[in-house]
Amino acid sequence: MGSPTLQLYNDLYQFDTILLSWNQITAPNAPSPRSHSTATLLPNGNIIYIGGVSQDTAGSQTNLIIMTEIQIFDTNSLSWSTHTASSSFQIQPRVGHTSVLTSDNNSIIIMGGTSSYQLSQTTVYPNLLKLDISSEPYQYSELKPSGINSPPPLSYHSANIYSDYMIIAFGNITNDVTYSNETNAKVFLLYIPCLTWESTFIPGRSDCKSNPKSNQKDNSNLKIIIGCSIAFGAVFIAGIILCIIFRRNILECCRNCRRNPGSSGTTDKDVQNQEQPT
């Protein structure tokens, strides 16, 4: 801010939206002075800080913060804690990136940024990350969406979540060779459930979503339906077989009656003899 000496801070302030006033917070275990970290507020009141640069003392050189170092401020207890995220691949530290909380509150999507602090902004890799915060330790994974409407590598852009869409706008276009000298004037849409870049926003879209409990229930219902169908089919077939056997027995009895009309034990001749008077 006009000073020849670069100085970062780690003090914390709270803004009262009712009284419209600022109050400084004294919180234990504060991290080192830093800037350019992203801040993501969770429903439980925790704020997750990712990336950026830190400084040991005023005027000293700044250092990029490794992405696996996660600082969390608890707005309920007014205290800091440090967490270490897990990653099976190398993640370049960065500034000028964005982070947004997904609608299920289980993941943070991190996009873009640059590892060059000032004007020489080059692309960082991976460019699109997901941090799973549903359990400890937090777990990084790389996202590779499909679609032809993907944005170029960006830094100092904006990102927001609305109705399962991540909306990216503006920023500087970075590359691997030269300084960034082009800005982005477009808006891009990432539909998170299908992980696809889209050109059109579709309200109420629900494809690619999965509900494990619902799927288990559906599978159970399907098993019941299949079991009942098999049992019904077996009973139906057995009934047909019994009807055929019963009909065959009836026909056989009728044939025997025609062939042996006196089979009842009394012949026509005996009947006639009985009717003649003595």
ROFI-311906 format. One record per residue (C-alpha): x, y, z; residue number from 1; residue in one letter. Coordinates in Angstrom, 2 decimals, always signed. Each point is the difference from the previous one (the first is absolute). Example, Ala and Ser with C-alpha at 12.3 -4.5 7.8 and 13.67 -1.06 7.14 Angstrom:
SITE       c1       c2       c3  seq  type
SITE   +12.30    -4.50    +7.80    1     A
SITE    +1.37    +3.44    -0.66    2     S
END
This chain:
SITE       c1       c2       c3  seq  type
SITE    +0.00    +0.00    +0.00    1     M
SITE    +2.62    +2.51    -1.12    2     G
SITE    +2.67    -1.24    +2.39    3     S
SITE    +3.38    -1.13    -1.37    4     P
SITE    -0.08    -2.81    +2.56    5     T
SITE    -2.32    -2.93    -0.68    6     L
SITE    -1.80    -1.08    +3.15    7     Q
SITE    -2.67    -2.67    +0.32    8     L
SITE    -2.31    -0.38    +3.00    9     Y
SITE    -1.77    -2.76    +1.90   10     N
SITE    -2.38    +2.11    +2.06   11     D
SITE    -3.69    -0.81    -0.14   12     L
SITE    -3.05    +2.24    -0.01   13     Y
SITE    -3.71    -0.60    +0.30   14     Q
SITE    -2.62    +2.20    -1.64   15     F
SITE    -3.33    +0.35    +1.82   16     D
SITE    -2.67    +0.20    -2.71   17     T
SITE    -2.59    +1.33    +2.47   18     I
SITE    +2.04    +2.72    +1.69   19     L
SITE    +2.10    +0.53    -3.15   20     L
SITE    +3.20    +0.04    +2.03   21     S
SITE    +3.40    -1.74    -0.08   22     W
SITE    +1.49    -1.91    +2.94   23     N
SITE    +3.46    -1.55    +0.22   24     Q
SITE    +0.09    -3.65    +1.09   25     I
SITE    +2.77    -1.41    +2.15   26     T
SITE    +0.21    -3.70    -0.88   27     A
SITE    +2.58    -2.57    +1.17   28     P
SITE    +2.25    -2.00    -2.37   29     N
SITE    -0.14    +2.60    -2.76   30     A
SITE    +1.94    -0.95    -3.16   31     P
SITE    +2.92    +1.99    -1.37   32     S
SITE    -0.74    +3.31    -1.78   33     P
SITE    -1.36    -0.77    -3.47   34     R
SITE    -2.05    +1.21    -2.98   35     S
SITE    -1.70    -1.26    -3.15   36     H
SITE    -1.48    -3.08    +1.71   37     S
SITE    -3.53    -1.03    -0.88   38     T
SITE    -2.57    -0.04    +2.82   39     A
SITE    -2.91    -2.47    -0.08   40     T
SITE    -2.71    +0.12    +2.67   41     L
SITE    -1.50    -3.35    +1.02   42     L
SITE    -3.51    -0.49    +1.50   43     P
SITE    +1.56    -0.97    +3.36   44     N
SITE    +1.58    +3.45    +0.34   45     G
SITE    +3.55    -0.96    -1.04   46     N
SITE    +1.90    +2.06    -2.56   47     I
SITE    +2.51    -1.95    -2.09   48     I
SITE    +3.01    +1.90    -1.38   49     Y
SITE    +1.88    -1.52    -2.96   50     I
SITE    +3.13    +1.11    -1.82   51     G
SITE    +1.43    +3.51    -0.20   52     G
SITE    +3.33    +1.35    +1.23   53     V
SITE    +1.45    +0.45    +3.49   54     S
SITE    +2.68    +2.19    +1.55   55     Q
SITE    +2.11    -0.51    +3.10   56     D
SITE    +0.78    +3.64    +0.76   57     T
SITE    -0.80    +3.38    -1.55   58     A
SITE    +2.18    +0.69    -3.03   59     G
SITE    +1.09    -3.64    -0.38   60     S
SITE    -0.61    -2.06    -3.10   61     Q
SITE    -3.41    -1.59    -0.42   62     T
SITE    -0.36    -3.74    -0.44   63     N
SITE    -2.72    -1.91    -1.80   64     L
SITE    -2.03    -2.13    +2.43   65     I
SITE    -0.20    -3.69    -0.86   66     I
SITE    -3.52    -1.08    -0.93   67     M
SITE    -0.09    -2.84    +2.52   68     T
SITE    +0.30    +2.49    +2.88   69     E
SITE    -3.56    +0.89    +0.96   70     I
SITE    -0.70    +2.73    +2.54   71     Q
SITE    -3.44    -0.08    +1.67   72     I
SITE    -1.56    +2.74    +2.08   73     F
SITE    -2.91    -1.04    +2.23   74     D
SITE    -2.43    +2.91    +0.22   75     T
SITE    -1.76    -1.65    +2.94   76     N
SITE    +2.99    -0.50    +2.31   77     S
SITE    +2.04    +2.83    -1.62   78     L
SITE    +3.08    -2.20    -0.38   79     S
SITE    +2.40    -1.09    -2.74   80     W
SITE    +1.12    -3.53    -0.90   81     S
SITE    +2.35    -1.43    -2.64   82     T
SITE    -0.94    -3.07    -2.04   83     H
SITE    +2.02    -1.96    -2.54   84     T
SITE    -1.83    -1.18    -3.11   85     A
SITE    +0.96    -3.18    -1.83   86     S
SITE    +0.95    -0.17    -3.68   87     S
SITE    +1.39    -2.80    -2.16   88     S
SITE    +1.35    +2.46    -2.60   89     F
SITE    +2.00    +3.22    -0.12   90     Q
SITE    -2.01    +3.23    +0.35   91     I
SITE    +1.65    +3.30    -0.88   92     Q
SITE    -0.50    +2.72    +2.64   93     P
SITE    -1.88    +2.99    -1.28   94     R
SITE    -1.53    +3.45    +0.36   95     V
SITE    -2.86    +1.51    -2.01   96     G
SITE    -2.01    -3.23    +0.21   97     H
SITE    -3.62    -0.51    +1.07   98     T
SITE    -1.72    -2.47    +2.30   99     S
SITE    -3.72    -0.76    +0.29  100     V
SITE    -1.99    -2.34    +2.24  101     L
SITE    -2.13    -2.55    -1.88  102     T
SITE    -3.74    -0.13    +0.70  103     S
SITE    +0.33    -3.23    +2.02  104     D
SITE    +2.50    +1.74    +2.34  105     N
SITE    +2.42    -2.93    -0.35  106     N
SITE    +2.57    +1.43    -2.43  107     S
SITE    +1.82    +3.18    -0.97  108     I
SITE    +0.81    +0.56    -3.68  109     I
SITE    +3.20    +1.97    -0.61  110     I
SITE    +0.69    +1.49    -3.40  111     M
SITE    +2.83    +1.80    -1.72  112     G
SITE    +2.48    +2.44    +1.44  113     G
SITE    +3.68    +0.58    -0.62  114     T
SITE    +3.21    -0.80    +1.82  115     S
SITE    +1.43    +3.36    -1.04  116     S
SITE    -0.80    +2.60    +2.62  117     Y
SITE    +0.18    +3.17    -2.09  118     Q
SITE    -0.23    +0.68    -3.75  119     L
SITE    +1.61    -3.16    -1.38  120     S
SITE    -3.12    -2.14    +0.35  121     Q
SITE    +0.43    -3.53    -1.37  122     T
SITE    -2.40    -2.94    +0.14  123     T
SITE    -0.05    -2.30    +3.04  124     V
SITE    -0.65    -3.74    +0.00  125     Y
SITE    -2.31    -1.68    +0.58  126     P
SITE    -2.29    +2.80    -1.08  127     N
SITE    -3.19    -1.44    +1.53  128     L
SITE    -0.06    -1.75    +3.37  129     L
SITE    -2.50    -1.43    +2.44  130     K
SITE    +0.64    -0.08    +3.73  131     L
SITE    -2.17    -2.57    +1.78  132     D
SITE    -0.78    +1.38    +3.47  133     I
SITE    -2.59    -2.62    +1.01  134     S
SITE    +2.55    -1.78    +2.22  135     S
SITE    +3.51    +0.41    +1.40  136     E
SITE    +2.55    +0.22    -1.44  137     P
SITE    -1.30    +2.16    -2.84  138     Y
SITE    +0.73    -1.62    -3.38  139     Q
SITE    +1.00    +1.68    -3.28  140     Y
SITE    -0.96    -1.34    -3.41  141     S
SITE    +0.40    +1.41    -3.50  142     E
SITE    -3.10    +0.84    -2.02  143     L
SITE    -0.05    -0.48    -3.78  144     K
SITE    -3.39    +1.16    -1.30  145     P
SITE    -1.19    -0.79    -3.51  146     S
SITE    -1.64    +2.39    -2.45  147     G
SITE    +1.09    +2.45    -2.67  148     I
SITE    -0.84    +3.17    +1.95  149     N
SITE    +2.92    -0.17    +2.43  150     S
SITE    +1.71    +3.21    +1.11  151     P
SITE    +3.66    +0.78    -0.63  152     P
SITE    +2.40    -0.11    +2.97  153     P
SITE    -0.93    +2.98    +2.17  154     L
SITE    +1.27    +1.95    +2.97  155     S
SITE    -1.67    +2.74    +2.06  156     Y
SITE    -3.40    -1.00    -1.39  157     H
SITE    -3.27    -0.41    +1.93  158     S
SITE    -1.86    -3.22    +0.83  159     A
SITE    -3.36    -0.65    +1.64  160     N
SITE    -2.33    -2.96    +0.53  161     I
SITE    -3.66    +0.18    -0.96  162     Y
SITE    -2.32    -3.01    -0.31  163     S
SITE    +2.79    -2.57    -0.61  164     D
SITE    +1.66    +2.29    -2.55  165     Y
SITE    +3.40    +1.58    +0.53  166     M
SITE    +0.02    +3.37    -1.74  167     I
SITE    +3.42    +1.35    -1.03  168     I
SITE    +0.45    +3.52    -1.34  169     A
SITE    +2.75    +2.37    -1.20  170     F
SITE    +3.60    -0.18    +1.27  171     G
SITE    +3.39    -0.16    -1.70  172     N
SITE    +0.76    -2.67    -2.59  173     I
SITE    +3.25    -1.76    +0.94  174     T
SITE    +2.38    -2.20    -1.96  175     N
SITE    +3.19    -2.02    +0.47  176     D
SITE    +2.41    +2.19    -1.97  177     V
SITE    -0.49    +3.75    +0.25  178     T
SITE    -1.52    +2.49    +2.38  179     Y
SITE    -3.76    +0.33    +0.09  180     S
SITE    -1.01    +2.82    -2.34  181     N
SITE    -3.61    -0.94    -0.80  182     E
SITE    -3.14    +0.25    +2.09  183     T
SITE    -3.09    -2.18    -0.14  184     N
SITE    -3.35    +1.64    -0.81  185     A
SITE    -2.11    -3.18    +0.01  186     K
SITE    -2.08    -1.94    +2.54  187     V
SITE    +0.32    -3.79    +0.30  188     F
SITE    -2.30    -2.60    +1.57  189     L
SITE    +1.11    -3.24    +1.63  190     L
SITE    -2.88    -2.39    +0.79  191     Y
SITE    +1.50    -1.77    +3.00  192     I
SITE    -2.13    -3.23    +0.22  193     P
SITE    +0.91    -1.00    -3.59  194     C
SITE    +3.36    +1.81    +0.10  195     L
SITE    -0.59    +1.61    -3.40  196     T
SITE    +0.59    +3.49    -1.36  197     W
SITE    -3.31    +1.36    -1.26  198     E
SITE    -1.09    +2.92    -2.17  199     S
SITE    -3.55    +0.22    +1.39  200     T
SITE    -1.37    +0.19    +3.53  201     F
SITE    -2.90    -2.45    +0.53  202     I
SITE    -2.11    +0.76    +3.12  203     P
SITE    -0.99    -3.03    +2.07  204     G
SITE    +2.44    -2.33    -1.72  205     R
SITE    +0.48    -3.22    +1.97  206     S
SITE    +1.81    -2.52    -2.23  207     D
SITE    +3.21    -1.73    +1.12  208     C
SITE    -0.96    +0.39    +3.66  209     K
SITE    +0.22    -3.11    +2.15  210     S
SITE    -1.53    -0.88    +3.34  211     N
SITE    +1.54    -3.19    +1.49  212     P
SITE    -2.86    -0.53    +2.46  213     K
SITE    -2.56    +0.49    -2.73  214     S
SITE    +1.88    -2.40    -2.27  215     N
SITE    +0.13    -2.62    +2.76  216     Q
SITE    -3.72    +0.40    +0.56  217     K
SITE    -0.68    -0.25    -3.72  218     D
SITE    +2.17    -3.12    -0.22  219     N
SITE    -1.88    -1.56    +2.93  220     S
SITE    -3.32    +0.79    -1.63  221     N
SITE    +1.27    -1.46    -3.26  222     L
SITE    +1.03    -3.21    +1.77  223     K
SITE    -3.45    -0.26    +1.62  224     I
SITE    -1.72    +0.55    -3.35  225     I
SITE    +2.21    -2.58    -1.73  226     I
SITE    -0.56    -2.51    +2.84  227     G
SITE    -3.77    +0.48    -0.09  228     C
SITE    -0.02    -0.29    -3.80  229     S
SITE    +1.95    -3.28    +0.13  230     I
SITE    -2.30    -1.41    +2.70  231     A
SITE    -3.11    +1.04    -1.92  232     F
SITE    +1.39    -1.50    -3.19  233     G
SITE    +0.76    -3.30    +1.76  234     A
SITE    -3.53    -0.18    +1.46  235     V
SITE    -1.54    +0.87    -3.38  236     F
SITE    +1.99    -2.68    -1.81  237     I
SITE    -0.82    -2.60    +2.69  238     A
SITE    -3.69    +0.87    -0.34  239     G
SITE    +0.12    -0.49    -3.77  240     I
SITE    +1.72    -3.38    +0.43  241     I
SITE    -2.63    -1.13    +2.55  242     L
SITE    -2.83    +1.10    -2.31  243     C
SITE    +1.52    -1.97    -2.88  244     I
SITE    +0.38    -3.13    +2.17  245     I
SITE    -3.55    +0.36    +1.36  246     F
SITE    -1.47    +0.48    -3.49  247     R
SITE    +1.96    -2.98    -1.29  248     R
SITE    -1.38    -2.19    +2.84  249     N
SITE    -3.58    +1.12    -0.74  250     I
SITE    +0.39    -0.78    -3.70  251     L
SITE    +1.47    -3.40    +0.83  252     E
SITE    -2.97    -0.81    +2.26  253     C
SITE    -2.45    +0.97    -2.74  254     C
SITE    +1.76    -2.22    -2.51  255     R
SITE    -0.12    -2.94    +2.42  256     N
SITE    -3.73    +0.53    +0.59  257     C
SITE    -0.69    -0.11    -3.73  258     R
SITE    +2.06    -3.15    -0.46  259     R
SITE    -1.55    -1.89    +3.00  260     N
SITE    -3.58    +1.20    +0.43  261     P
SITE    -0.79    -2.92    +2.41  262     G
SITE    +2.88    +0.64    +2.23  263     S
SITE    -2.40    +1.05    +2.74  264     S
SITE    -0.58    -3.78    +0.87  265     G
SITE    -3.52    -0.45    -1.56  266     T
SITE    -0.44    -0.93    -3.69  267     T
SITE    -2.97    +0.88    -2.27  268     D
SITE    -0.89    -3.67    -0.22  269     K
SITE    -0.29    -0.32    +3.76  270     D
SITE    -2.23    +3.04    +0.06  271     V
SITE    -2.32    -1.50    -2.62  272     Q
SITE    -0.20    -3.32    +1.87  273     N
SITE    -0.90    +1.81    +3.17  274     Q
SITE    -2.79    +1.91    -1.72  275     E
SITE    -1.72    -3.15    -1.50  276     Q
SITE    -2.66    -1.48    +2.26  277     P
SITE    +0.37    -3.54    +1.26  278     T
END
